[in-house]
């Protein structure tokens, strides 16, 4: 069945270790209107320039239960992505690192095209280059679910840390700790190091 929960419920699920539920997590965010998107294929990298006013869209085709990772090489510019699933499911954000590689972990909950919208975190960002590629899809594993959970926890922690108040910073620190454990479980050392540095 389709699940729709908010980010706070999602974090509670992460802490309880019930990764089998991650595949049906979606955020209660508005779905944006469709636009032309570039298809991504395994083994093929795309390069583009982006500034603060731009939004770039790409898509990958997945069947329900499949997983893949879109790797965004943001270089020295802080980029974020928003995943827009098919069939009217709500979108969710991904923003785990401030530079270097940004993994966008996808676990399909329905057949169809999954769009990835790329933007700069800072609206005044100057035009800069980035590269994007996708890994081969496969049946989702516990490692994929751990990576997805780590990505979601890190994204929320980074958002809370930016708010600046004591309560948000405390909660962000807890989520960064949870994310480090999940990245370690998934065997993704770069994600663990990035969460440690936040």
C-alpha positions in Angstrom: 0.0 0.0 0.0 1.0 3.6 -0.5 2.3 5.4 2.5 2.4 9.2 3.2 4.0 10.4 6.4 5.8 13.5 7.4 9.5 13.9 8.0 9.2 13.6 11.8 7.6 10.2 11.5 10.3 9.2 9.0 13.0 10.0 11.5 11.3 8.0 14.2 11.2 5.0 11.8 14.9 5.4 11.1 15.7 5.3 14.8 13.7 2.2 15.3 15.7 0.4 12.6 12.7 -0.7 10.6 14.4 -0.1 7.2 11.9 -2.3 5.4 9.5 0.6 5.6 11.8 3.1 3.9 10.7 2.2 0.4 7.2 3.6 1.0 8.3 6.9 2.7 7.4 10.1 1.0 7.3 13.6 2.2 4.2 15.7 2.4 5.5 18.3 -0.1 3.7 19.6 -3.1 4.3 17.9 -6.4 5.7 20.3 -9.0 4.4 20.5 -12.6 6.0 18.3 -15.1 8.8 19.6 -17.3 11.2 18.3 -19.9 13.8 16.1 -18.3 17.0 14.4 -19.6 17.2 10.7 -19.3 20.1 9.2 -17.4 21.7 5.8 -18.4 24.2 3.7 -16.5 27.8 4.4 -17.7 26.9 7.8 -19.2 27.8 11.0 -17.4 26.3 14.3 -18.1 27.9 17.7 -17.4 26.2 21.0 -17.1 26.5 24.5 -15.7 24.1 25.8 -13.1 23.5 29.1 -11.3 21.2 30.1 -8.4 18.2 30.8 -10.8 18.4 27.5 -12.6 16.5 24.2 -12.1 17.8 21.1 -14.1 15.7 17.9 -14.4 16.8 14.4 -15.2 14.9 11.1 -15.0 15.5 7.4 -14.5 13.1 4.5 -15.2 12.6 2.1 -12.4 10.2 -0.8 -11.6 8.7 -1.2 -8.1 11.2 -2.7 -5.7 14.3 -1.7 -7.7 17.0 0.6 -6.4 19.6 2.8 -7.9 21.8 5.7 -6.9 22.1 8.9 -8.9 25.5 10.5 -8.2 25.8 14.2 -8.3 29.3 15.6 -8.4 28.7 19.1 -7.2 32.4 20.0 -7.1 32.8 23.2 -5.1 29.1 24.4 -5.3 26.6 23.3 -2.7 23.8 21.6 -4.7 20.6 19.9 -3.6 18.2 17.5 -5.4 14.5 16.9 -5.2 13.2 13.4 -6.2 9.8 13.5 -7.9 8.3 10.0 -8.1 5.6 9.0 -10.7 1.9 8.5 -10.2 1.4 11.6 -8.2 3.5 10.6 -5.2 5.0 13.5 -3.3 8.5 14.7 -3.8 11.3 14.6 -1.3 14.6 16.5 -0.9 18.2 15.2 -0.8 21.0 17.5 0.5 23.7 15.5 2.4 27.0 17.3 1.6 28.2 20.8 0.8 30.6 19.9 -1.9 32.0 16.8 -3.7 29.7 13.8 -4.4 26.0 14.0 -3.5 24.4 10.5 -3.6 20.7 10.5 -4.4 19.5 7.1 -3.3 16.3 5.8 -4.9 14.1 2.9 -4.0 11.1 2.6 -6.3 7.7 2.3 -4.8 5.9 2.2 -8.2 6.8 1.6 -11.8 7.7 4.7 -13.8 10.0 7.6 -14.3 11.7 9.2 -11.3 12.7 12.8 -11.9 15.6 14.4 -10.1 15.6 18.2 -10.0 19.0 19.8 -9.4 19.4 23.3 -7.9 21.9 25.3 -6.0 21.3 25.6 -2.2 22.2 29.3 -2.3 20.0 31.4 -4.6 22.9 33.9 -5.2 25.3 31.2 -6.3 27.4 32.0 -9.4 27.3 29.8 -12.4 29.4 26.7 -11.9 29.8 23.2 -13.4 28.6 19.8 -12.1 28.4 16.2 -13.3 25.6 13.7 -12.9 25.5 9.9 -13.5 23.4 7.0 -12.5 24.4 3.5 -11.3 22.8 0.3 -12.7 19.5 -0.5 -11.1 19.0 -3.7 -9.1 16.6 -5.3 -6.6 16.6 -3.2 -3.4 18.7 -4.6 -0.6 19.1 -3.8 3.1 22.2 -1.8 2.2 20.1 0.3 -0.2 17.6 0.9 2.5 20.3 1.9 5.0 21.7 4.4 2.4 18.3 5.8 1.8 17.7 6.2 5.5 21.1 7.8 6.0 20.4 10.2 3.2 17.0 11.2 4.7 18.5 11.6 8.2 21.4 13.7 6.9 19.2 15.9 4.8 16.9 16.7 7.7 19.8 17.2 10.1 21.4 19.7 7.7 18.1 21.6 7.4 17.7 21.8 11.2 21.4 22.8 11.7 20.8 25.8 9.4 18.0 27.1 11.6 20.5 28.0 14.2 18.5 27.7 17.4 19.6 25.5 20.3 16.8 23.0 20.0 17.3 22.5 16.3 21.1 22.2 16.6 20.6 19.5 19.3 18.2 17.6 17.2 20.5 17.9 14.2 23.4 16.5 16.2 21.3 13.4 17.1 20.3 12.9 13.4 23.9 13.3 12.2 24.9 10.6 14.7 22.1 8.3 13.4 23.1 9.0 9.8 26.8 8.1 10.5 25.6 4.7 11.8 23.4 4.1 8.8 26.2 5.2 6.3 28.5 2.8 8.1 26.0 -0.1 7.9 25.7 0.6 4.2 29.4 0.5 3.8 29.6 4.1 2.4 32.6 5.7 4.2 32.3 9.0 2.3 28.8 9.5 3.7 29.9 8.7 7.2 32.8 11.1 6.9 30.5 13.9 5.5 28.0 13.4 8.4 30.9 13.6 10.9 32.1 16.8 9.4 28.7 18.6 9.6 
